[in-house]
Amino acid sequence: MEPVVRHVEPVMGTVFSFDLRPRTDQRSSVDEAIRKAVAWLNWVDSTFSTYRPDSQISRLGRGELRIEACDPRVAEVLELCEVEHEASGGYFSSIVAGRLDPSGLVKGWSIELASRLLTAHGITDHAVNGGGDVRVAGRPTPDTEWQIGVAHPLQPGALTSVVSGTDFAVATSGTAERGAHVLDPFTGLPPTGLASVTVVGADMTRVDCVATAAFAMGEQAQPWLEQLDGFEAYAVTDTGMAWWTSGYPAYGSVPSELATS
């Protein structure tokens, strides 16, 4: 049996966990891969945290720092935010409550690049979980697929769906873990209609942004998600019912006791 290596790292105000399935002959490279992935996540936190007054994003938002003086990846992130803003019709925004806050993209982006870093070190079978948003690569064993449980937003401790497969990203946006932290950028108020929305796709950066935008849309999210190429979604409404995009059952289970597509 191939080895299983796990690591847990508190960072970005949440917990990141790594589940690595290296071949026996790769064991010597695992510690270095984890060290670099953890260093990357801590760099992202120190650079982009809106809770750290000395972070580059905080100083930039206060006008104390010019974009040209920031690390080039700050400009990269803000450009990606603008792309997602346009793609979502304005529902994804890097301006939250009147201040610069690209957090809706940063966590997914950091997970995606941590996964790519592990792959670059030869660890092609792994899962990176950042506060419930998960990027998987390869397989946990040669004969099985990764299975990622989706927490029920209204029933603590219960799952509402399970996403299965290889090489995918899954992100959930909702109120269960952090309360009403996502706002409708057009009203400045918490959106209504959804308790959570889970999005599945190939790249965690975009998946995380799509989930955030969809939750901000509230009741308007379903038709927007249905027409997006490369993404599938499953949502639980604030009344406990569920809906999903037409392609979602290819990735995730649909519990009939909740279902009303």
N, C-alpha and C positions, 0 to 999 in steps of 0.2 A: 504493500500500500504506500502511495506517495505521501510525503509529509504534509501536515497542515500547520501553517504559521499564522498566528493572530496577534494583532497589536491594537491597543486602544489609546487614543490621544485626545485629551480635552483641549480644544482650541476653537476660536471664533465664537465663543459663548455657547458651544454645544460639544458633542462628543463625536469624534471620527473613529471609525473602526476599520481595520484592514483584515481581510481573510485571504490569505495567499496559499496557493496550491503549487509550490515549486516541485520540479522533478528532484530526485535525490541528488543528482549531480549539480544542482543549482543552489544548494543550501548555503554555500559560502557567499553567494551574492545577495541573499535575502536581507541580511542585516543592513547592508549598505543601501539597498533599495528602500527599505523602510526609513532609514535615517534621512535620506534625501527627500522622500515624500513628506515626512514630518517637518523637515526644515522648510520645505516649500510652503506648507500650510501655515506655519508660523510666520513666514515672511508675508504671506497674503494678509494675515490678521493684522500684523504691525503696520502694513501699508494702507489697507482699505477699511479698517475698523472705524465706524462712525462713533464708537464709544471711547476711543482713544483720542484725546485732544491733540496729541502730537503726531498722529498718523498723517500721511501725505494727503489722503482724501479729506480729512477734517480740515487741515490747513488750507487746502485748495478751496474747499467750500466756504471758508471764512475770508478768502481773498488774500491770505498771507503768503500764498505760494502760487507761482505761475505754472501752467501746465508744462511749459518747456523745462522747468526745473524739476519736475517729477520724474520718477522712473518711467521709461517708455511704455511699460505695461499699464500704467494708469491711463494714458491716452488710448491704448488699445481697448481697455475695458469700456471707457466712455464712448468710444466709437461703436463697439458692439451693442451697448445700451441704446444708442441712437438707431441702429439697424432694427433692434427689437421694438423700439418705440414706433417706428414706421410700420413694421410688419403687423403690429397688433392694433393699429388704428389709434394709438395713443394710450392704450390701457396698460402697457408696460412703460414705466417711467423711472428715470434715475433721479428725479426730484420728488422727494417724499416730504409732505407737510412743509413745503417751502425751502427745504435744504437738500444739498447734494447727497444722495444716498444710493449707490449702485449695488446695494446688498442683494437685490433680487436677481442679479446676474453673477455676482462674485462667488457665492458658495458653489453653484453648479460649475462655473468655470474652473474653480480651484480643484474640485473633485475630478473633472474631466482631465485636467493636466496632471494630477497625481496619478490617475490610472495610466495615462500615456507614459509617465516616468517609469512606472513599474514594468510596463511592457518593454520599454527601451532597455531595461535591465534584464530582459529575458523572462520575466515572470508574467507569462501570457495568460495564466489562469488565476483570476483574482476578483475580489469584490471590494469596493471602497464605499463605505457608508458614512455620509456626513449628515447627522441629525435626521436620519430617515430617508434621505435622498441617496439613491444607490446606483453606482456604475459598475457593471460586471463585464468581465472579459473571459473568453474561453469557457471552460467548464469546471465545476468543482471536482468531478471525477470523469474519466473517459466515457462513462456510460450514462451520466446524468446531466441535467440542466440545472442552472441556478433557479431557485424559487425565492421570490421576494414577497413577503406579506405586506398588504396595505392595511394600515390600522383603520378601524371604524371610528369616524370622528365623534360619534354620539354614544358609543358604547366602549368605555375604557377597557383595554385588555383584549378586545375582540378584533378579529380581522374581517374586512368586508370583501376582500379579493386577494388572490395570489397571482403574481405575474411570474411566468416561467419562460426560460429560453437561454440563449447565449448572446454575448456581445450586445447589450442594450443598456439604456439608462432609464430610470424611473424616478419621478419627483412628484411630491404631493404638496399642495398649498391648501391651507385651511386655518381654522381657529383652534383646533384641539390642543396643540402644543404651546403656541405663543399668543393665543388670544387674537384680537382684531388688529393684527400688525400689517395687513394688506389693505390699502385704501383705494377706492375708486378715484383716480386722478382728476376726473372731471367734476366730482362733487366734494372731494376731500373727506368723504365719509366711508365707513366700512360698507362693503357691498352686501347685498341681500340675495337670498335664494339658494346659496350653496353652503354646505358645512365643510366640504373638501372636494378637491378635484385632483386626480392623479393622471399624469401624462407619461406615456412611454414613447421612446424614440431612440435614435442612434447616438446622439451627442448630448452629454449632460448639460453643457452650457445652454443650448437652445431649449432642451426639455424643461429645465428649471424656469427659464423665462416664460415659456408658453404656459406652464402651470400657474405662475404668478399672474400673468395677464388674464388667463381664463377665470381665475378666482375673482379678480377685480371686476370682470364683466358681469359676474353673478348670473342672473337668469338668461343673459344674452350669450353665454359661452357656448352652448351646445352647437348651434349652427356654424359658428366660427371654427370650432374644433373639427367639426365634420368635414369641412372643406380644406383643411390643412394637409398637405402632402407630407408623409413621413412621420406622422404623429397619430397616436390613438389615445383615447382618454376614457376615464371612468369617474363619475361624480356621484356624491351623496348630497341630496338636497337638505336644507335646514329642517325639513319635515321628516327626514329619515328614508325617503324614497331614493331610487337610484336611476341613473341613465348612463349610457355609454355610446361611444362612436361605433359605427358599423364594423370596423375592423378590430375593435378591442378584444373580442373573444378569441382571436388567434393568439393573443399574448396572455390574457388574464381570465380568471374564472369569474363567472357572473352568478352570484347567489340568488336563487329564484325567490327566496322569501323577501328580498328587497326590491326585486327587479320590476322596473316599469320603463322599458326603453321606448 
